[in-house]
């Protein structure tokens, strides 16, 4: 699985787990909804690390928690 796909899959997982909508994530992370929308649609392949850190803060998790999933064990470079 490509890394960008794995990241989107993980964001979707946390949206569902935390019972959040993209709008909620935008508000809690401070990231513009357009940035998250282009990431989730695949128009942006990989987020910058600081963007991902803000997303994790919006979910109230650490980067370690975000990447602590078997999905990333086999992720391939985009």
N, CA and C of each residue as an Amber inpcrd file, in Angstrom:
protein
   234
   0.8550000  -1.1760000   0.0000000   0.0000000   0.0000000   0.0000000
   0.9020000   1.2390000   0.0000000   0.5260000   2.2200000  -0.8090000
   1.2840000   3.4670000  -0.8560000   1.1270000   4.2210000   0.4640000
   2.1650000   4.9360000   0.8450000   2.1580000   5.6730000   2.1000000
   1.0080000   6.6740000   2.1600000   0.7460000   7.3760000   1.0780000
  -0.3400000   8.3640000   1.0720000  -1.6890000   7.7040000   1.3300000
  -1.8910000   6.5280000   0.7770000  -3.1420000   5.7850000   0.9900000
  -3.2330000   5.3460000   2.4460000  -2.1260000   4.8930000   3.0080000
  -2.1020000   4.4610000   4.4070000  -2.4270000   5.6260000   5.3450000
  -1.8980000   6.8040000   5.0480000  -2.1730000   7.9810000   5.8830000
  -3.6440000   8.3530000   5.8070000  -4.2020000   8.3720000   4.6090000
  -5.6350000   8.6840000   4.4750000  -6.4880000   7.6450000   5.2090000
  -6.1110000   6.3990000   5.0860000  -6.8550000   5.3210000   5.7580000
  -6.8200000   5.5170000   7.2770000  -5.6690000   5.9160000   7.7880000
  -5.5220000   6.1110000   9.2300000  -6.3280000   7.3310000   9.7030000
  -6.3390000   8.3920000   8.9030000  -7.1480000   9.5600000   9.2570000
  -8.6230000   9.1720000   9.2820000  -9.0650000   8.4240000   8.2880000
 -10.4630000   7.9640000   8.2640000 -10.7740000   7.1120000   9.4890000
  -9.8280000   6.2750000   9.8900000 -10.0040000   5.4430000  11.0820000
 -10.2440000   6.3240000  12.3070000  -9.4050000   7.3390000  12.4830000
  -9.5620000   8.2030000  13.6510000 -10.8060000   9.0770000  13.5690000
 -11.1920000   9.4870000  12.3780000 -12.4470000  10.2230000  12.2510000
 -13.6080000   9.3670000  12.7540000 -13.6150000   8.1080000  12.3530000
 -14.6840000   7.1950000  12.7710000 -14.5930000   6.8900000  14.2660000
 -13.3830000   6.5670000  14.7400000 -13.1840000   6.2040000  16.1380000
 -13.5480000   7.3440000  17.0880000 -13.1740000   8.5490000  16.6980000
 -13.4270000   9.7180000  17.5450000 -14.7900000  10.3480000  17.2620000
 -15.5510000   9.7120000  16.3510000 -16.8830000  10.1910000  15.9740000
 -16.8200000  11.6620000  15.5350000 -15.8850000  11.9240000  14.6220000
 -15.6700000  13.2840000  14.1290000 -15.9440000  13.3540000  12.6370000
 -16.3030000  14.5250000  12.1830000 -16.4070000  14.8370000  10.7630000
 -15.1520000  15.6220000  10.3920000 -14.9050000  15.7640000   9.0920000
 -13.7460000  16.5350000   8.6440000 -13.8020000  17.9490000   9.2190000
 -14.9820000  18.5390000   9.2500000 -15.1440000  19.8850000   9.8090000
 -14.6570000  19.9350000  11.2630000 -15.0020000  18.9220000  12.0500000
 -14.5600000  18.8630000  13.4420000 -13.0380000  18.8140000  13.5260000
 -12.4420000  18.0160000  12.6410000 -10.9910000  17.9120000  12.6150000
 -10.3530000  19.2430000  12.2360000 -10.9350000  19.9380000  11.2940000
 -10.4280000  21.2630000  10.9010000 -10.4410000  22.2000000  12.1030000
 -11.5270000  22.2060000  12.8240000 -11.6600000  23.0870000  13.9770000
 -10.6900000  22.7190000  15.0900000 -10.5460000  21.4300000  15.3770000
  -9.7000000  21.0140000  16.5000000  -8.2140000  21.0440000  16.1700000
  -7.8740000  20.9500000  14.8920000  -6.4630000  20.9070000  14.5030000
  -5.9240000  22.2740000  14.0870000  -6.8210000  23.1750000  13.7050000
  -6.3900000  24.4740000  13.2110000  -5.9190000  24.4320000  11.7630000
  -6.1410000  23.3230000  11.0930000  -5.7630000  23.1600000   9.6890000
  -6.9620000  23.5740000   8.8340000  -6.6940000  24.3060000   7.7650000
  -7.7700000  24.7260000   6.8690000  -8.4870000  23.5140000   6.2860000
  -9.7950000  23.6100000   6.1900000 -10.5810000  22.5020000   5.6440000
 -10.1510000  22.1740000   4.2140000  -9.7400000  23.1740000   3.4620000
  -9.2910000  22.9140000   2.0950000  -8.0380000  22.0440000   2.0910000
  -7.1620000  22.2420000   3.0630000  -5.9370000  21.4260000   3.1620000
  -6.2880000  19.9760000   3.4580000  -7.1740000  19.7650000   4.4240000
  -7.5600000  18.3930000   4.7780000  -8.3590000  17.7640000   3.6450000
  -9.2170000  18.5320000   3.0020000 -10.0180000  17.9970000   1.9010000
  -9.1580000  17.5570000   0.7270000  -8.1490000  18.3660000   0.3700000
  -7.2830000  17.9650000  -0.7480000  -6.4360000  16.7580000  -0.3820000
  -6.0700000  16.6390000   0.8880000  -5.3390000  15.4480000   1.3440000
  -6.2350000  14.2200000   1.2560000  -7.4510000  14.3350000   1.7620000
  -8.3560000  13.1890000   1.8010000  -8.8250000  12.7710000   0.4070000
  -8.8860000  13.7100000  -0.5270000  -9.3060000  13.3700000  -1.8880000
  -8.1810000  12.7780000  -2.7180000  -6.9550000  12.9090000  -2.2200000
  -5.8180000  12.3920000  -2.9590000  -5.1580000  13.4100000  -3.8700000
  -5.7010000  14.6260000  -3.9200000  -5.0830000  15.6690000  -4.7410000
  -3.7090000  16.0420000  -4.1960000  -3.5800000  16.0080000  -2.8740000
  -2.2810000  16.1550000  -2.2170000  -1.8520000  14.7580000  -1.8090000
  -0.7000000  14.3300000  -2.2870000  -0.2580000  12.9600000  -1.9940000
   0.1230000  12.7870000  -0.5230000   1.1170000  13.5440000  -0.0790000
   1.6080000  13.3910000   1.2900000   1.5480000  14.7250000   2.0250000
   1.0570000  14.7110000   3.2580000   1.0430000  15.9500000   4.0240000
   2.4480000  16.2590000   4.5510000   2.7030000  17.5320000   4.8030000
   3.9450000  17.8850000   5.4840000   3.8640000  17.3590000   6.9070000
   5.0120000  17.1210000   7.4990000   5.0400000  16.5510000   8.8330000
   4.3570000  17.4580000   9.8530000   4.5320000  18.7670000   9.7390000
   3.8770000  19.6610000  10.6890000   2.3580000  19.6430000  10.5240000
   1.8840000  19.4520000   9.3000000   0.4420000  19.3180000   9.0650000
  -0.0710000  18.0540000   9.7390000   0.6580000  16.9660000   9.5860000
   0.2560000  15.7080000  10.2150000   0.2830000  15.8300000  11.7390000
   1.2510000  16.5670000  12.2570000   1.3110000  16.7830000  13.7010000
   0.0760000  17.5540000  14.1830000  -0.3460000  18.5680000  13.4370000
  -1.5600000  19.3160000  13.8000000  -2.7950000  18.4130000  13.7230000
  -2.8420000  17.5500000  12.7260000  -3.9540000  16.6060000  12.6140000
  -3.9840000  15.6850000  13.8300000  -2.8210000  15.1860000  14.2190000
  -2.7520000  14.3310000  15.4120000  -3.2020000  15.0960000  16.6540000
  -2.7770000  16.3500000  16.7690000  -3.2230000  17.1690000  17.9000000
  -4.7400000  17.3300000  17.8800000  -5.3070000  17.4690000  16.6960000
  -6.7560000  17.5720000  16.5650000  -7.4800000  16.3190000  17.0210000
  -6.8340000  15.1770000  16.8310000  -7.3940000  13.9080000  17.3070000
  -7.0260000  13.6310000  18.7630000  -6.1720000  14.4800000  19.3300000
  -5.6630000  14.2890000  20.6920000  -4.8760000  12.9800000  20.8080000
  -4.0120000  12.7580000  19.8100000  -3.1290000  11.5980000  19.8130000
  -1.7170000  12.0750000  19.4570000  -0.7450000  11.2000000  19.6570000
   0.6290000  11.5120000  19.2890000   0.9210000  10.9740000  17.8850000
   2.0040000  11.4570000  17.3050000   2.4450000  10.9020000  16.0210000
   2.7220000   9.4100000  16.1580000   3.2840000   9.0180000  17.2960000
   3.5670000   7.6010000  17.5360000   2.2830000   6.7820000  17.4820000
   1.2310000   7.2760000  18.1200000  -0.0460000   6.5650000  18.0880000
  -0.5820000   6.4880000  16.6580000  -0.4280000   7.5770000  15.9060000
  -0.9250000   7.6010000  14.5360000  -0.2510000   6.5190000  13.6930000
   1.0680000   6.4290000  13.8140000   1.8120000   5.4850000  12.9780000
   1.9100000   4.0850000  13.5730000   1.4080000   3.8890000  14.7850000
   1.4630000   2.5800000  15.4350000   0.3200000   1.7040000  14.9350000
   0.4600000   1.2480000  13.6980000  -0.5640000   0.4340000  13.0640000
   0.1110000  -0.4490000  12.0180000  -0.2990000  -1.6970000  11.8880000
   0.3240000  -2.5990000  10.9170000   0.2490000  -2.0920000   9.4640000
  -0.6660000  -1.1870000   9.1850000  -0.7800000  -0.6220000   7.8490000
   0.5530000  -0.0320000   7.3940000   1.2680000   0.5790000   8.3190000
   2.5220000   1.2560000   7.9760000   3.7010000   0.2970000   7.8990000
   3.5310000  -0.9340000   8.3480000   4.6260000  -1.9130000   8.2680000
   4.9820000  -2.2420000   6.8190000   4.0140000  -2.1710000   5.9430000
   4.2450000  -2.5340000   4.5410000   4.0320000  -1.3590000   3.6050000
   3.9050000  -0.1640000   4.1520000   3.6740000   1.0140000   3.3040000
   4.8790000   1.2630000   2.3980000   4.5780000   1.6310000   1.1610000
   5.6250000   1.8840000   0.1790000   5.6850000   3.3750000  -0.1350000
   6.8540000   3.8170000  -0.5120000   7.0550000   5.2140000  -0.8720000
   6.1800000   5.5680000  -2.0730000   5.6400000   6.7720000  -2.0480000
   4.8180000   7.2550000  -3.1630000   5.7020000   7.6100000  -4.3340000
